[in-house]
């Protein structure tokens, strides 16, 4: 697949990006080299390659789910401009 100057101009128009001819030519060359690389990758034989979820062969460490800060409701509500029992009261945003 090759990208020509006309295609780059069309894409820039659809994206509402203004580019001059020199930048469009450079972009076309860059896109063509990217597509050439993708075509090389598509030709690789990957039948015996296991899919990866991560390049690091580690597992996540489990920890105990425990509450470390207790009874800090009053400290938190001090930051609220207005209080209503246990909740923040904020101005209405959507009408």
GUTORLO-536895 format. One line per 5 residues: number of its first residue (from 1); for each residue x, y, z of C-alpha. Coordinates in Angstrom, 2 decimals, decimal comma, always signed. Example, Ala and Ser with C-alpha at 12.3 -4.5 7.8 and 13.67 -1.06 7.14 Angstrom:
1> +12,30/-4,50/+7,80; +13,67/-1,06/+7,14
//
This chain:
1> +0,00/+0,00/+0,00; +1,36/+3,39/-0,91; +0,24/+6,81/+0,21; +0,50/+9,62/-2,31; +0,37/+13,39/-1,83
6> -3,31/+13,53/-2,82; -4,23/+11,03/-0,09; -2,26/+12,94/+2,55; -3,99/+16,18/+1,56; -7,38/+14,45/+1,71
11> -6,67/+13,02/+5,17; -5,45/+16,39/+6,44; -8,62/+18,01/+5,13; -10,78/+15,40/+6,89; -8,81/+15,94/+10,10
16> -9,06/+19,72/+9,62; -5,28/+20,07/+9,74; -3,59/+22,52/+7,40; -0,23/+21,35/+6,07; +1,87/+22,74/+3,25
21> +3,12/+20,66/+0,31; +6,60/+20,11/+1,76; +5,26/+18,74/+5,03; +2,72/+16,65/+3,13; +5,50/+15,07/+1,03
26> +7,51/+14,28/+4,15; +4,42/+12,85/+5,83; +3,68/+10,70/+2,77; +7,22/+9,31/+2,87; +6,95/+8,62/+6,59
31> +3,60/+6,88/+6,19; +4,92/+4,78/+3,32; +7,90/+3,62/+5,39; +5,55/+2,73/+8,25; +3,33/+0,71/+5,92
36> +6,38/-1,06/+4,45; +7,43/-2,06/+7,96; +3,91/-3,33/+8,72; +3,97/-5,41/+5,54; +7,30/-6,96/+6,65
41> +5,78/-7,79/+10,03; +2,76/-9,39/+8,36; +5,07/-11,72/+6,40; +6,68/-13,13/+9,56; +5,80/-16,67/+10,58
46> +4,40/-16,45/+14,11; +2,71/-19,85/+14,37; +4,93/-21,19/+17,17; +5,22/-17,90/+19,06; +3,23/-17,68/+22,28
51> +1,33/-14,40/+22,79; +2,67/-12,14/+25,53; +0,72/-10,29/+28,15; +3,87/-8,63/+29,48; +7,57/-8,68/+28,69
56> +8,35/-9,15/+32,37; +7,86/-12,68/+33,66; +6,58/-11,58/+37,07; +3,33/-12,00/+38,91; +1,64/-9,39/+41,04
61> +2,17/-9,66/+44,76; -0,99/-10,06/+46,79; -1,52/-7,97/+49,88; -4,12/-7,86/+52,60; -6,95/-5,46/+51,85
66> -7,13/-3,43/+55,03; -8,27/+0,04/+56,00; -5,34/+2,16/+57,17; -7,13/+5,45/+57,83; -10,12/+5,23/+60,13
71> -12,59/+7,93/+61,16; -11,24/+10,72/+58,98; -14,64/+11,87/+57,74; -14,41/+15,20/+59,56; -10,95/+15,89/+58,14
76> -12,20/+15,21/+54,64; -15,35/+17,30/+55,04; -13,24/+20,28/+56,16; -12,29/+20,68/+52,49; -15,90/+20,99/+51,39
81> -17,29/+24,51/+50,88; -20,63/+23,36/+52,29; -21,57/+20,25/+54,30; -24,63/+18,04/+54,30; -24,03/+15,32/+56,91
86> -21,62/+12,91/+55,19; -21,47/+14,39/+51,69; -19,85/+17,21/+49,77; -22,26/+19,86/+48,53; -21,18/+21,36/+45,24
91> -22,83/+23,79/+42,83; -25,03/+22,34/+40,12; -23,08/+21,94/+36,85; -25,67/+20,60/+34,39; -29,02/+22,26/+34,12
//
